[in-house]
Amino acid sequence: MNNYSIKISILSTLFIVLILTGLQSMSLADEGKTIDDQTKEISYLLMCPVCQGQSVGESNSNLAHDMRDIVRKQLEQGKSKEEILAYFVNSYGESILASPPPKGINWLLWLLPGVGIITGGIIITLFLFKAQRDDKNEDSQEIKTQPKMDNEYLNRIEEELKDNDS
Amino acid sequence: MKIFSASGKIFVLIIILGLVGLMGYAIFGNRVNVKTSPLIGKQAPDFTLRTFDGQELNLSDLKGKTILLNFWASWCMPCRQEAGALESSWQRYKDKDVVFVGVNVWDENSNAQRYMSQFGGGYPHGLDPNEEIQIDYGVGGVPETFFIDSSGNVRDKFTGPLTEQIIDYFVLKTQQPQENES
């Protein structure tokens, strides 16, 4: 097995592991959640309006406590996660969400990191392949020129030896 | 050793220009149409307020009047600062179909009562014990004031201490017919 095949095998394995991990977490996400679990999950998707950089789930402020109660009440009323988040967005705006919703110019925030990683990966890969190819070319040029140089050197030695003998 | 070919250089240049464009949009982009609250232009969330004198006040009962809805707390210094302006403005507007309502938030009942006797003025104030009104209105600090028109639509939100001039500006603006907001 050459180097290229080994690289392809490693990349394919990593890709499959990532997909399987993603699928597993998605299937676990929807199973057997209590109201407490759902309240906690939604609370971490909301930022506390009176705290510095803390989610409603993390904050001990009175407002965060009351917001958690409202989340719980609305879950008990049968509202979905999306409906509850929409209620808070309607009052506080999108800044209440811990992560920006993927729409409009917000798409850039979601896509740019991935595009950056992929582009960076492509550039690094191209750079490495190019460096490897240039090294190979230099090696082959050295191999081609080596016998010629050796011959010239040997001829010169022989000529000098002859001169010494004579 | 050459890292980028000619097409590679163009690709990198496009990425750099794109990033510069994004930074430009972030710095110089249009901020004129940014609203101070997502509720502006929408129907004001209804609530029932238990006032300090034991009455019940429903927002829906005030339809047809211009409403100044002020959120305050006894520990809040800017609230004390604006209390005089609120009282004197209320005296001027109380017979002109303008209603002032105070909502006490994040407070101890005894502290709120003490504040009321000192700064409360003549218009109704009430408690929001479960902070439901406050969350419905997306209040993130005190003082915050909402201006609601006679149709029950939120027209403006002001954050910070009010003065009589600010109150006049927003009350008169709220009394004007609503422009179509796109």
Interface residues (C-beta under 8 A of the other chain):
Chain A: P49 V50 N62 L63 D66 M67 D69 I70 F88 V89 N90 S91 Y92 G93 I96 L108 T119 L126 F127 K130 A131 D134
Chain B: M1 K2 I3 G8 I15 L22 K35 S37 P38 L39 K42 P45 W106 N130 E131 E132 Q134 I135 D136 Y137 G138 V139 G140 G141
